[in-house]
Amino acid sequence: MSRERLYLFDTTLRDGAQTNGVDFTLHDKRLIAAMLDDLGIDYVEGGYPGANPSDTEFFATDPALKSATFTAFGMTRRPGRSASNDPGIAALLEAKADAICFVAKSSAYQVRVALGTTNEENLASIRDSVGAAKARGREVLVDCEHFFDGYKEDPQFALSCAKAAYDAGARWVVLCDTNGGTMPHEIEAIVGQVVKQIPGSHVGIHAHNDTEQAVACSLAAVRAGARQIQGTLNGLGERCGNANLCSMIPTLKLKPEFAEAFDIGVSEDKLATLVQVSRALDNILNRPSNPHAAYVGGSAFVTKTGIHASAVMKDPHTYEHVSPETVGNHRKVLVSDQAGRSNVLAALSRTTIPFDKDDPKLNRLVEELKEREAAGYAYESANASFDLLARRTLGKVPEFFRVEQFDVNVEQRYNSHGNRVTMAMAVVKVNVDGEVLISAADGNGPVNALDVALRKDLGKFQKYIENLKLIDYRVRILNGGTEAVTRVLIESEDEQGERWTTIGVSPNIIDASFQALMDSVVYKLVKCNAQA
């Protein structure tokens, strides 16, 4: 049986750009558009030409996408104007885009209150705008804004808006749950009525996530006959976001109900890059990735408890609904205060540490982990520190250097401009093969000063850490009062872009930070096979 084609429309660069705190540069837009094109997305909506200088410049040149249809977004003609005398329409027609997506009201309430015009004028605006774009040879989409709320209020008018777009020549009529409050069963029922009048091969869905059901609503629309899905990478979007394509794509590819009925433009090979794509977007935005995101999150295929870990090691299907490798993720069995031998063996198998599963030292490692985590350590979040703890317990970490002493001073004073400033300075004394090396450094805080001083001169090991850098520093207070215990997590990155996390715990935040810094440096030396 042949499968139907289902089309994916990405609006990360337009609707996703409305996310609080997200501000794409022109360079960002070009990178993301190329990334979406390479992934296999059918339509890439680049933004709203004329709305801001970045979008206008983005549409001034052809982005030369390999297969995706580059799409410009804008409003239908304003009430009381002709399409030929509307500056918004002119900007869309001048844009170097293959398709134009018009947004049009499809709710009688919205037409009356937001636009302040008549139903007849709204329908004429849809027809005229689609006609103007068609006359210039553009593929046309119409986003029927507030469609589902409008349908529940006045089904006849909502349908007349969708029909006006289709009859005027729109390739796609996209039904928008603009306020994000429609339930999946309502979506399915209403789309089912629409496809009786407009072929489903011309109907799309645009869902917002205000009830945490945008993906479910989109899949419900597909079940009812819609054949285009609009969404964003990582679910970006205003308020609570849009339908998350990073959840949708694997579901469409891997779940039999959809995989056996539909083809999408994302191949199996490209599906295996989805984690990379998701995290690349987060890196561009300088945002932490959501560890609990479906399919692509760092915790999506994590097992923590001993009984689960034991089962996963026997057969991953016991606790995994799909194979993590299909989306570019990987399985993790965490070591924690619930750890048993299964967890530790699974964690060790992912390292380069040689071990014998019958080694009695493994029992000591399990007990050591439990004791440390009871004291506040969290090795599930600190892969490099676990690696070093395991090596030390099994007797396999050389002493590259020894820190004899460190001192950190923080001074607040007035500078030459009369401004009150805080300065930090650290001094570290290390012993490398009997040679004592003393380094001092200033920093914008005590931990930064300590980090710079520690890595300033490690003698023969300096060449291994020249390009090591600290990229994230997180502090958590584990209990209250004057005897509070502090947990510090440090994320480091080397010249090859590899990252790892180390941990320190102490009532003293400087001491906890130094533990994590030390582990980071030692882990880098172990990774490089440096010889002590």
Buried (B, 14 or more C-beta within 10 A) or exposed (E): EEEEEBBBBBBBBBBBBBBEEBEBEEEBBBBBBBBBBBBBBBBBBBBBBBBEEBBBEBBEEEBEBEEBBBBBBBBBBBBEBEBEEBEBBBBBBBBBBBBBBBBBBBBBBBBBEEBEBEBEBBBBBBBBBBEBBBEEEBBBBBBBBBBBBBBEBBEEBBBBBBBBBBBBBBBBBBBBBBBBEBBBEBBBEBBBBBBEEBEBBBBBBBBBBBBEBBBBBBBBBBBBBBBBBBBBBBBBBBEEBBBBBBBBBBBBBBEEEBBEBBBBBBEEEBBBBBBBBBBBBBEBBEBEBBEEBBBBBBBBBBBBBBEBBBBBBEEBEEBBEBBBEBBBBBBBBBBBBBBBBBBBBBBBEEEEBEBEEEEEBBEEBBEBBBEBBEEBBBBBBBBBBBBBBBBEBBEEBEEBBEEEEBEBEBEEEEEEEEEEEEBBBBBBBBBBEEEEBEBEBEBEBBBBBBBBBBBBBBBBBEEBBEEBEBEEBBEEEEEEEEEEBBBBBBBBBBEEEEEBBBBBBBBEBBBBBBBBBBBBBBBBBBBEEBEE
